[in-house]
Amino acid sequence: MNESLIPCPAIVGNKGQLEGLLEMMERLVIDLTDPAGQRSALQFLARCVNAWAVPLPDGAPQALPGFERFIYERLIPATFRVLSLPEFNTKDGQVMMVSGLQIVTFAC
C-alpha cells in the first residue's frame, strides 16, 4: 500500500477537530460573498479528496474511513447548492472560475 495515502496518526487521533475543519471548509465552499475563501477551501478539499478518496487495492482499508461518505453526502450536494443559489452570477468571472474548480474537484 502507498504509505502517502495513510493519514498521519495526528489526523486520525484528532478526528473531532478534522470533522470541524471539514465542516468549516464546506461552509466556505457555499459562501458566494468570499470567492478567495471559497477557492482556498476548494483547493484544500481537492487535496483531501486526492489523498483520501483514491481507489485502494482489493482488501485494503480506507485511508480515512468515512471520508468517501462525506464527499457523497456533503461536498457534492454543496457544489450543486452553490450553482442553484439565486446570488450565483454567471457573469462574474471569479465566481465562474471557482465553480469550474468545484466541478473538476468533485467530478474526479
C-alpha positions in Angstrom: 0.0 0.0 0.0 1.2 3.5 -0.8 2.2 5.0 2.6 1.5 8.5 1.4 -2.2 7.7 1.3 -2.4 6.9 5.0 -3.2 9.9 7.2 -0.7 10.6 9.9 -1.7 9.4 13.4 -2.2 13.0 14.5 -5.0 13.4 12.0 -6.7 10.2 12.9 -6.3 10.9 16.6 -7.9 14.3 16.2 -11.0 13.1 14.4 -13.3 15.6 16.1 -11.1 18.5 15.0 -10.8 17.1 11.5 -14.6 16.9 11.2 -14.9 20.5 12.4 -12.3 21.6 9.9 -14.1 19.8 7.0 -17.4 21.4 8.0 -15.8 24.8 8.1 -14.4 24.2 4.6 -17.8 23.1 3.4 -19.3 26.4 4.7 -16.6 28.3 2.8 -17.4 26.5 -0.4 -21.0 27.7 -0.4 -20.2 31.3 0.6 -20.5 33.3 -2.5 -19.5 36.5 -0.7 -15.9 35.3 -0.3 -14.6 34.0 -3.6 -11.0 33.9 -2.3 -12.0 31.8 0.7 -14.2 29.7 -1.5 -11.3 29.0 -3.8 -8.9 28.2 -0.9 -11.5 25.8 0.7 -11.9 24.0 -2.7 -8.2 23.6 -3.1 -7.9 22.2 0.4 -10.8 19.8 -0.2 -9.4 18.8 -3.6 -6.2 17.8 -1.9 -8.1 15.8 0.8 -10.1 14.1 -1.9 -7.0 13.2 -3.9 -5.2 11.9 -0.8 -8.0 10.0 1.0 -10.6 9.0 -1.6 -8.4 7.3 -4.2 -9.2 3.7 -5.1 -7.3 1.2 -3.0 -6.1 -2.3 -3.8 -8.6 -5.0 -3.1 -9.0 -5.7 0.6 -7.0 -2.6 1.7 -8.7 -0.5 4.4 -9.8 3.0 3.5 -7.1 5.6 4.3 -9.6 7.7 6.2 -12.8 5.7 6.9 -16.0 7.7 6.3 -14.4 10.3 4.1 -15.9 8.9 0.9 -19.3 9.2 2.6 -18.6 12.8 3.5 -17.8 13.5 -0.2 -21.0 12.0 -1.5 -23.3 13.2 1.3 -21.9 16.7 1.9 -19.4 18.0 -0.7 -21.1 17.0 -4.0 -24.6 18.4 -2.8 -22.8 21.6 -1.7 -21.5 22.0 -5.2 -24.9 21.8 -6.7 -26.4 24.0 -4.0 -23.9 26.8 -4.9 -24.8 26.5 -8.6 -28.5 26.8 -7.7 -28.2 29.9 -5.4 -30.1 33.0 -6.6 -27.0 35.0 -5.8 -24.9 32.9 -8.2 -23.9 35.3 -11.0 -22.8 33.6 -14.2 -21.4 36.9 -15.5 -18.8 37.1 -12.7 -15.6 35.7 -14.0 -14.2 34.9 -10.5 -17.4 33.1 -9.5 -17.3 31.0 -12.7 -13.6 30.1 -12.1 -14.4 28.9 -8.6 -17.4 27.0 -9.9 -15.3 25.3 -12.6 -12.9 24.3 -9.8 -15.8 22.8 -7.8 -16.9 20.7 -10.8 -13.4 19.5 -11.5 -12.6 18.8 -7.8 -15.6 16.6 -7.2 -16.1 15.0 -10.6 -12.9 13.1 -10.5 
